[in-house]
């Protein structure tokens, strides 16, 4: 009887520990994704409209940070102001190797006067 109660308690503690590890991992991914998105937006914001970075209407790059693979994709729509969308994905380590979107941001950019 006592062993059964102890076993149930240990299973509950293991479950909570597993949940905490998964949550910590997800929070770390979102923090990295937020930084990657911010860096790309700042790169685009600081580039003049004549910069070649504006010529790549669609682009992506793969980055490996702390052993995790992230894909940073962006799309720039022509016109004034230009619509810029940046999306950060992570590649699942599961058998499917599917990408999961972590964060997305869209903004308008116009030439400075």
DOTORTOR-538188 format. One record per atom (N, C-alpha, C): residue number from 0; x, y, z; residue in one letter; atom name. Coordinates in steps of 0.02 Angstrom, whole numbers, plus 50000, padded with zeros to 5 digits. Example, Ala and Ser with C-alpha at 12.3 -4.5 7.8 and 13.67 -1.06 7.14 Angstrom:
<atoms>
+-----+-------+-------+-------+----+----+
:   i :    c1 :    c2 :    c3 : aa : at :
+-----+-------+-------+-------+----+----+
:   0 : 50660 : 49716 : 50390 :  A :  N :
:   0 : 50615 : 49775 : 50390 :  A : CA :
:   0 : 50660 : 49835 : 50390 :  A :  C :
:   1 : 50642 : 49888 : 50354 :  S :  N :
:   1 : 50684 : 49947 : 50357 :  S : CA :
:   1 : 50645 : 50002 : 50394 :  S :  C :
+-----+-------+-------+-------+----+----+
</atoms>
This chain:
<atoms>
+-----+-------+-------+-------+----+----+
:   i :    c1 :    c2 :    c3 : aa : at :
+-----+-------+-------+-------+----+----+
:   0 : 50041 : 49941 : 50000 :  X :  N :
:   0 : 50000 : 50000 : 50000 :  X : CA :
:   0 : 50043 : 50063 : 50000 :  X :  C :
:   1 : 50093 : 50066 : 50046 :  X :  N :
:   1 : 50137 : 50123 : 50050 :  X : CA :
:   1 : 50178 : 50130 : 49986 :  X :  C :
:   2 : 50199 : 50074 : 49958 :  X :  N :
:   2 : 50238 : 50076 : 49896 :  X : CA :
:   2 : 50195 : 50105 : 49839 :  X :  C :
:   3 : 50132 : 50090 : 49837 :  X :  N :
:   3 : 50087 : 50116 : 49785 :  X : CA :
:   3 : 50080 : 50191 : 49790 :  X :  C :
:   4 : 50071 : 50216 : 49852 :  X :  N :
:   4 : 50065 : 50288 : 49863 :  X : CA :
:   4 : 50130 : 50323 : 49844 :  X :  C :
:   5 : 50187 : 50294 : 49863 :  X :  N :
:   5 : 50252 : 50322 : 49846 :  X : CA :
:   5 : 50262 : 50323 : 49770 :  X :  C :
:   6 : 50242 : 50269 : 49737 :  X :  N :
:   6 : 50249 : 50265 : 49664 :  X : CA :
:   6 : 50206 : 50319 : 49630 :  X :  C :
:   7 : 50145 : 50328 : 49653 :  X :  N :
:   7 : 50102 : 50381 : 49624 :  X : CA :
:   7 : 50133 : 50450 : 49634 :  X :  C :
:   8 : 50161 : 50462 : 49692 :  X :  N :
:   8 : 50194 : 50526 : 49705 :  X : CA :
:   8 : 50254 : 50537 : 49660 :  X :  C :
:   9 : 50294 : 50485 : 49649 :  X :  N :
:   9 : 50353 : 50491 : 49606 :  X : CA :
:   9 : 50333 : 50502 : 49533 :  X :  C :
:  10 : 50280 : 50469 : 49511 :  X :  N :
:  10 : 50256 : 50479 : 49442 :  X : CA :
:  10 : 50232 : 50552 : 49433 :  X :  C :
:  11 : 50198 : 50579 : 49483 :  X :  N :
:  11 : 50175 : 50648 : 49479 :  X : CA :
:  11 : 50234 : 50697 : 49476 :  X :  C :
:  12 : 50285 : 50685 : 49517 :  X :  N :
:  12 : 50344 : 50728 : 49517 :  X : CA :
:  12 : 50380 : 50724 : 49450 :  X :  C :
:  13 : 50386 : 50663 : 49423 :  X :  N :
:  13 : 50419 : 50655 : 49357 :  X : CA :
:  13 : 50380 : 50690 : 49302 :  X :  C :
:  14 : 50314 : 50688 : 49306 :  X :  N :
:  14 : 50272 : 50722 : 49257 :  X : CA :
:  14 : 50282 : 50798 : 49260 :  X :  C :
:  15 : 50284 : 50826 : 49319 :  X :  N :
:  15 : 50295 : 50898 : 49327 :  X : CA :
:  15 : 50364 : 50917 : 49302 :  X :  C :
:  16 : 50414 : 50877 : 49317 :  X :  N :
:  16 : 50482 : 50890 : 49294 :  X : CA :
:  16 : 50485 : 50890 : 49217 :  X :  C :
:  17 : 50453 : 50840 : 49186 :  X :  N :
:  17 : 50452 : 50836 : 49113 :  X : CA :
:  17 : 50419 : 50897 : 49083 :  X :  C :
:  18 : 50363 : 50918 : 49112 :  X :  N :
:  18 : 50328 : 50978 : 49088 :  X : CA :
:  18 : 50373 : 51040 : 49094 :  X :  C :
:  19 : 50408 : 51046 : 49149 :  X :  N :
:  19 : 50452 : 51104 : 49159 :  X : CA :
:  19 : 50509 : 51106 : 49108 :  X :  C :
:  20 : 50537 : 51048 : 49092 :  X :  N :
:  20 : 50591 : 51045 : 49042 :  X : CA :
:  20 : 50565 : 51065 : 48973 :  X :  C :
:  21 : 50506 : 51040 : 48954 :  X :  N :
:  21 : 50477 : 51058 : 48888 :  X : CA :
:  21 : 50461 : 51132 : 48885 :  X :  C :
:  22 : 50433 : 51159 : 48939 :  X :  N :
:  22 : 50416 : 51230 : 48940 :  X : CA :
:  22 : 50479 : 51274 : 48936 :  X :  C :
:  23 : 50531 : 51255 : 48971 :  X :  N :
:  23 : 50594 : 51292 : 48969 :  X : CA :
:  23 : 50623 : 51291 : 48899 :  X :  C :
:  24 : 50621 : 51235 : 48866 :  X :  N :
:  24 : 50646 : 51229 : 48797 :  X : CA :
:  24 : 50606 : 51274 : 48750 :  X :  C :
:  25 : 50540 : 51273 : 48756 :  X :  N :
:  25 : 50497 : 51315 : 48713 :  X : CA :
:  25 : 50510 : 51389 : 48726 :  X :  C :
:  26 : 50518 : 51408 : 48788 :  X :  N :
:  26 : 50533 : 51478 : 48804 :  X : CA :
:  26 : 50600 : 51500 : 48776 :  X :  C :
:  27 : 50650 : 51456 : 48778 :  X :  N :
:  27 : 50716 : 51472 : 48750 :  X : CA :
:  27 : 50710 : 51482 : 48675 :  X :  C :
:  28 : 50671 : 51439 : 48641 :  X :  N :
:  28 : 50662 : 51446 : 48569 :  X : CA :
:  28 : 50629 : 51512 : 48551 :  X :  C :
:  29 : 50579 : 51531 : 48588 :  X :  N :
:  29 : 50544 : 51594 : 48574 :  X : CA :
:  29 : 50591 : 51654 : 48587 :  X :  C :
:  30 : 50632 : 51650 : 48638 :  X :  N :
:  30 : 50679 : 51705 : 48652 :  X : CA :
:  30 : 50730 : 51712 : 48596 :  X :  C :
:  31 : 50756 : 51656 : 48572 :  X :  N :
:  31 : 50804 : 51658 : 48516 :  X : CA :
:  31 : 50769 : 51684 : 48453 :  X :  C :
:  32 : 50708 : 51660 : 48440 :  X :  N :
:  32 : 50670 : 51682 : 48382 :  X : CA :
:  32 : 50657 : 51757 : 48383 :  X :  C :
:  33 : 50641 : 51783 : 48441 :  X :  N :
:  33 : 50628 : 51855 : 48448 :  X : CA :
:  33 : 50691 : 51895 : 48432 :  X :  C :
:  34 : 50748 : 51871 : 48455 :  X :  N :
:  34 : 50811 : 51905 : 48441 :  X : CA :
:  34 : 50827 : 51902 : 48366 :  X :  C :
:  35 : 50818 : 51844 : 48335 :  X :  N :
:  35 : 50831 : 51837 : 48263 :  X : CA :
:  35 : 50786 : 51883 : 48222 :  X :  C :
:  36 : 50723 : 51887 : 48241 :  X :  N :
:  36 : 50676 : 51931 : 48206 :  X : CA :
:  36 : 50695 : 52004 : 48214 :  X :  C :
:  37 : 50711 : 52023 : 48274 :  X :  N :
:  37 : 50731 : 52092 : 48288 :  X : CA :
:  37 : 50794 : 52111 : 48249 :  X :  C :
:  38 : 50843 : 52065 : 48246 :  X :  N :
:  38 : 50905 : 52079 : 48209 :  X : CA :
:  38 : 50891 : 52090 : 48135 :  X :  C :
:  39 : 50848 : 52049 : 48106 :  X :  N :
:  39 : 50833 : 52057 : 48034 :  X : CA :
:  39 : 50795 : 52122 : 48021 :  X :  C :
:  40 : 50747 : 52137 : 48064 :  X :  N :
:  40 : 50709 : 52199 : 48056 :  X : CA :
:  40 : 50755 : 52260 : 48061 :  X :  C :
:  41 : 50802 : 52258 : 48108 :  X :  N :
:  41 : 50849 : 52313 : 48117 :  X : CA :
:  41 : 50895 : 52319 : 48056 :  X :  C :
:  42 : 50917 : 52261 : 48030 :  X :  N :
:  42 : 50959 : 52262 : 47969 :  X : CA :
:  42 : 50922 : 52295 : 47912 :  X :  C :
:  43 : 50859 : 52278 : 47902 :  X :  N :
:  43 : 50820 : 52307 : 47848 :  X : CA :
:  43 : 50805 : 52381 : 47861 :  X :  C :
:  44 : 50790 : 52398 : 47923 :  X :  N :
:  44 : 50774 : 52467 : 47939 :  X : CA :
:  44 : 50834 : 52514 : 47928 :  X :  C :
:  45 : 50893 : 52489 : 47942 :  X :  N :
:  45 : 50952 : 52532 : 47936 :  X : CA :
:  45 : 50981 : 52535 : 47866 :  X :  C :
:  46 : 50957 : 52493 : 47821 :  X :  N :
:  46 : 50983 : 52493 : 47752 :  X : CA :
:  46 : 50946 : 52544 : 47710 :  X :  C :
:  47 : 50983 : 52584 : 47671 :  X :  N :
:  47 : 50949 : 52631 : 47626 :  X : CA :
:  47 : 50911 : 52593 : 47571 :  X :  C :
:  48 : 50862 : 52626 : 47542 :  X :  N :
:  48 : 50821 : 52593 : 47491 :  X : CA :
:  48 : 50861 : 52573 : 47429 :  X :  C :
:  49 : 50921 : 52601 : 47421 :  X :  N :
:  49 : 50963 : 52583 : 47363 :  X : CA :
:  49 : 51006 : 52522 : 47379 :  X :  C :
:  50 : 51006 : 52498 : 47440 :  X :  N :
:  50 : 51047 : 52441 : 47461 :  X : CA :
:  50 : 51022 : 52377 : 47428 :  X :  C :
:  51 : 51069 : 52332 : 47409 :  X :  N :
:  51 : 51048 : 52269 : 47377 :  X : CA :
:  51 : 51003 : 52225 : 47420 :  X :  C :
:  52 : 51003 : 52236 : 47486 :  X :  N :
:  52 : 50960 : 52195 : 47529 :  X : CA :
:  52 : 50887 : 52202 : 47510 :  X :  C :
:  53 : 50868 : 52260 : 47481 :  X :  N :
:  53 : 50799 : 52272 : 47461 :  X : CA :
:  53 : 50783 : 52238 : 47394 :  X :  C :
:  54 : 50833 : 52216 : 47358 :  X :  N :
:  54 : 50821 : 52184 : 47293 :  X : CA :
:  54 : 50798 : 52111 : 47302 :  X :  C :
:  55 : 50816 : 52079 : 47357 :  X :  N :
:  55 : 50795 : 52011 : 47370 :  X : CA :
:  55 : 50725 : 52013 : 47400 :  X :  C :
:  56 : 50674 : 52009 : 47358 :  X :  N :
:  56 : 50606 : 52015 : 47381 :  X : CA :
:  56 : 50586 : 51957 : 47427 :  X :  C :
:  57 : 50615 : 51899 : 47414 :  X :  N :
:  57 : 50602 : 51841 : 47457 :  X : CA :
:  57 : 50670 : 51810 : 47473 :  X :  C :
:  58 : 50680 : 51795 : 47536 :  X :  N :
:  58 : 50743 : 51765 : 47556 :  X : CA :
:  58 : 50735 : 51724 : 47618 :  X :  C :
:  59 : 50785 : 51683 : 47630 :  X :  N :
:  59 : 50786 : 51644 : 47692 :  X : CA :
:  59 : 50858 : 51623 : 47707 :  X :  C :
:  60 : 50869 : 51608 : 47769 :  X :  N :
:  60 : 50934 : 51584 : 47790 :  X : CA :
:  60 : 50924 : 51536 : 47849 :  X :  C :
:  61 : 50968 : 51487 : 47853 :  X :  N :
:  61 : 50965 : 51438 : 47907 :  X : CA :
:  61 : 51020 : 51455 : 47957 :  X :  C :
:  62 : 51002 : 51457 : 48020 :  X :  N :
:  62 : 51050 : 51472 : 48073 :  X : CA :
:  62 : 51047 : 51417 : 48125 :  X :  C :
:  63 : 51105 : 51396 : 48150 :  X :  N :
:  63 : 51107 : 51347 : 48204 :  X : CA :
:  63 : 51132 : 51383 : 48266 :  X :  C :
:  64 : 51090 : 51384 : 48317 :  X :  N :
:  64 : 51106 : 51418 : 48380 :  X : CA :
:  64 : 51095 : 51369 : 48437 :  X :  C :
:  65 : 51148 : 51357 : 48476 :  X :  N :
:  65 : 51145 : 51311 : 48533 :  X : CA :
:  65 : 51118 : 51243 : 48512 :  X :  C :
:  66 : 51140 : 51220 : 48453 :  X :  N :
:  66 : 51121 : 51154 : 48430 :  X : CA :
:  66 : 51052 : 51149 : 48399 :  X :  C :
:  67 : 51015 : 51204 : 48396 :  X :  N :
:  67 : 50948 : 51203 : 48367 :  X : CA :
:  67 : 50949 : 51241 : 48301 :  X :  C :
:  68 : 50912 : 51215 : 48252 :  X :  N :
:  68 : 50910 : 51243 : 48185 :  X : CA :
:  68 : 50850 : 51290 : 48179 :  X :  C :
:  69 : 50864 : 51352 : 48159 :  X :  N :
:  69 : 50813 : 51402 : 48148 :  X : CA :
:  69 : 50815 : 51424 : 48075 :  X :  C :
:  70 : 50758 : 51438 : 48046 :  X :  N :
:  70 : 50754 : 51465 : 47978 :  X : CA :
:  70 : 50723 : 51534 : 47984 :  X :  C :
:  71 : 50759 : 51584 : 47957 :  X :  N :
:  71 : 50734 : 51653 : 47957 :  X : CA :
:  71 : 50715 : 51669 : 47885 :  X :  C :
:  72 : 50651 : 51682 : 47874 :  X :  N :
:  72 : 50626 : 51696 : 47806 :  X : CA :
:  72 : 50597 : 51766 : 47805 :  X :  C :
:  73 : 50604 : 51800 : 47749 :  X :  N :
:  73 : 50576 : 51867 : 47743 :  X : CA :
:  73 : 50548 : 51877 : 47673 :  X :  C :
:  74 : 50501 : 51923 : 47670 :  X :  N :
:  74 : 50471 : 51942 : 47606 :  X : CA :
:  74 : 50463 : 52017 : 47606 :  X :  C :
:  75 : 50483 : 52048 : 47551 :  X :  N :
:  75 : 50478 : 52120 : 47544 :  X : CA :
:  75 : 50435 : 52134 : 47483 :  X :  C :
:  76 : 50380 : 52168 : 47494 :  X :  N :
:  76 : 50335 : 52186 : 47438 :  X : CA :
:  76 : 50354 : 52255 : 47414 :  X :  C :
:  77 : 50356 : 52263 : 47348 :  X :  N :
:  77 : 50377 : 52327 : 47319 :  X : CA :
:  77 : 50324 : 52381 : 47330 :  X :  C :
:  78 : 50345 : 52441 : 47316 :  X :  N :
:  78 : 50300 : 52498 : 47324 :  X : CA :
:  78 : 50327 : 52544 : 47378 :  X :  C :
:  79 : 50291 : 52598 : 47389 :  X :  N :
:  79 : 50310 : 52644 : 47442 :  X : CA :
:  79 : 50248 : 52659 : 47482 :  X :  C :
:  80 : 50246 : 52644 : 47544 :  X :  N :
:  80 : 50297 : 52609 : 47583 :  X : CA :
:  80 : 50299 : 52534 : 47565 :  X :  C :
:  81 : 50355 : 52503 : 47581 :  X :  N :
:  81 : 50363 : 52432 : 47569 :  X : CA :
:  81 : 50339 : 52393 : 47629 :  X :  C :
:  82 : 50307 : 52337 : 47615 :  X :  N :
:  82 : 50285 : 52292 : 47669 :  X : CA :
:  82 : 50338 : 52239 : 47679 :  X :  C :
:  83 : 50362 : 52233 : 47741 :  X :  N :
:  83 : 50414 : 52185 : 47757 :  X : CA :
:  83 : 50386 : 52135 : 47808 :  X :  C :
:  84 : 50391 : 52071 : 47792 :  X :  N :
:  84 : 50370 : 52018 : 47838 :  X : CA :
:  84 : 50429 : 51974 : 47852 :  X :  C :
:  85 : 50442 : 51961 : 47915 :  X :  N :
:  85 : 50496 : 51916 : 47936 :  X : CA :
:  85 : 50464 : 51861 : 47979 :  X :  C :
:  86 : 50482 : 51799 : 47964 :  X :  N :
:  86 : 50455 : 51741 : 48000 :  X : CA :
:  86 : 50514 : 51698 : 48024 :  X :  C :
:  87 : 50510 : 51675 : 48085 :  X :  N :
:  87 : 50562 : 51630 : 48113 :  X : CA :
:  87 : 50530 : 51562 : 48126 :  X :  C :
:  88 : 50561 : 51511 : 48098 :  X :  N :
:  88 : 50539 : 51442 : 48108 :  X : CA :
:  88 : 50593 : 51403 : 48146 :  X :  C :
:  89 : 50572 : 51350 : 48178 :  X :  N :
:  89 : 50619 : 51302 : 48206 :  X : CA :
:  89 : 50604 : 51235 : 48174 :  X :  C :
:  90 : 50656 : 51197 : 48165 :  X :  N :
:  90 : 50647 : 51131 : 48135 :  X : CA :
:  90 : 50639 : 51080 : 48191 :  X :  C :
:  91 : 50585 : 51043 : 48189 :  X :  N :
:  91 : 50571 : 50993 : 48240 :  X : CA :
:  91 : 50624 : 50938 : 48238 :  X :  C :
:  92 : 50643 : 50913 : 48297 :  X :  N :
:  92 : 50691 : 50858 : 48300 :  X : CA :
:  92 : 50656 : 50791 : 48294 :  X :  C :
:  93 : 50590 : 50791 : 48286 :  X :  N :
:  93 : 50552 : 50729 : 48280 :  X : CA :
:  93 : 50566 : 50697 : 48212 :  X :  C :
:  94 : 50538 : 50640 : 48202 :  X :  N :
:  94 : 50549 : 50603 : 48140 :  X : CA :
:  94 : 50525 : 50640 : 48079 :  X :  C :
:  95 : 50474 : 50681 : 48086 :  X :  N :
:  95 : 50445 : 50716 : 48028 :  X : CA :
:  95 : 50489 : 50773 : 48003 :  X :  C :
:  96 : 50531 : 50802 : 48046 :  X :  N :
:  96 : 50574 : 50859 : 48028 :  X : CA :
:  96 : 50533 : 50918 : 48001 :  X :  C :
:  97 : 50473 : 50927 : 48028 :  X :  N :
:  97 : 50430 : 50982 : 48006 :  X : CA :
:  97 : 50453 : 51047 : 48037 :  X :  C :
:  98 : 50439 : 51102 : 48003 :  X :  N :
:  98 : 50454 : 51168 : 48030 :  X : CA :
:  98 : 50394 : 51194 : 48068 :  X :  C :
:  99 : 50408 : 51226 : 48124 :  X :  N :
:  99 : 50355 : 51257 : 48164 :  X : CA :
:  99 : 50369 : 51332 : 48167 :  X :  C :
: 100 : 50319 : 51372 : 48152 :  X :  N :
: 100 : 50327 : 51444 : 48156 :  X : CA :
: 100 : 50329 : 51466 : 48228 :  X :  C :
: 101 : 50380 : 51504 : 48246 :  X :  N :
: 101 : 50387 : 51529 : 48314 :  X : CA :
: 101 : 50362 : 51600 : 48321 :  X :  C :
: 102 : 50378 : 51643 : 48272 :  X :  N :
: 102 : 50360 : 51713 : 48277 :  X : CA :
: 102 : 50358 : 51743 : 48207 :  X :  C :
: 103 : 50315 : 51794 : 48199 :  X :  N :
: 103 : 50308 : 51829 : 48135 :  X : CA :
: 103 : 50295 : 51903 : 48149 :  X :  C :
: 104 : 50324 : 51945 : 48107 :  X :  N :
: 104 : 50312 : 52017 : 48114 :  X : CA :
: 104 : 50308 : 52047 : 48044 :  X :  C :
: 105 : 50262 : 52095 : 48036 :  X :  N :
: 105 : 50254 : 52131 : 47974 :  X : CA :
: 105 : 50256 : 52206 : 47990 :  X :  C :
: 106 : 50290 : 52243 : 47948 :  X :  N :
: 106 : 50294 : 52316 : 47958 :  X : CA :
: 106 : 50297 : 52351 : 47891 :  X :  C :
: 107 : 50286 : 52415 : 47892 :  X :  N :
: 107 : 50292 : 52456 : 47832 :  X : CA :
: 107 : 50357 : 52496 : 47838 :  X :  C :
: 108 : 50392 : 52501 : 47783 :  X :  N :
: 108 : 50455 : 52539 : 47782 :  X : CA :
: 108 : 50452 : 52587 : 47724 :  X :  C :
: 109 : 50468 : 52651 : 47738 :  X :  N :
: 109 : 50469 : 52700 : 47685 :  X : CA :
: 109 : 50536 : 52737 : 47689 :  X :  C :
: 110 : 50556 : 52768 : 47633 :  X :  N :
: 110 : 50620 : 52804 : 47634 :  X : CA :
: 110 : 50618 : 52862 : 47683 :  X :  C :
: 111 : 50676 : 52873 : 47715 :  X :  N :
: 111 : 50679 : 52930 : 47762 :  X : CA :
: 111 : 50691 : 52995 : 47723 :  X :  C :
: 112 : 50666 : 53046 : 47750 :  X :  N :
: 112 : 50674 : 53111 : 47718 :  X : CA :
: 112 : 50725 : 53153 : 47752 :  X :  C :
+-----+-------+-------+-------+----+----+
</atoms>
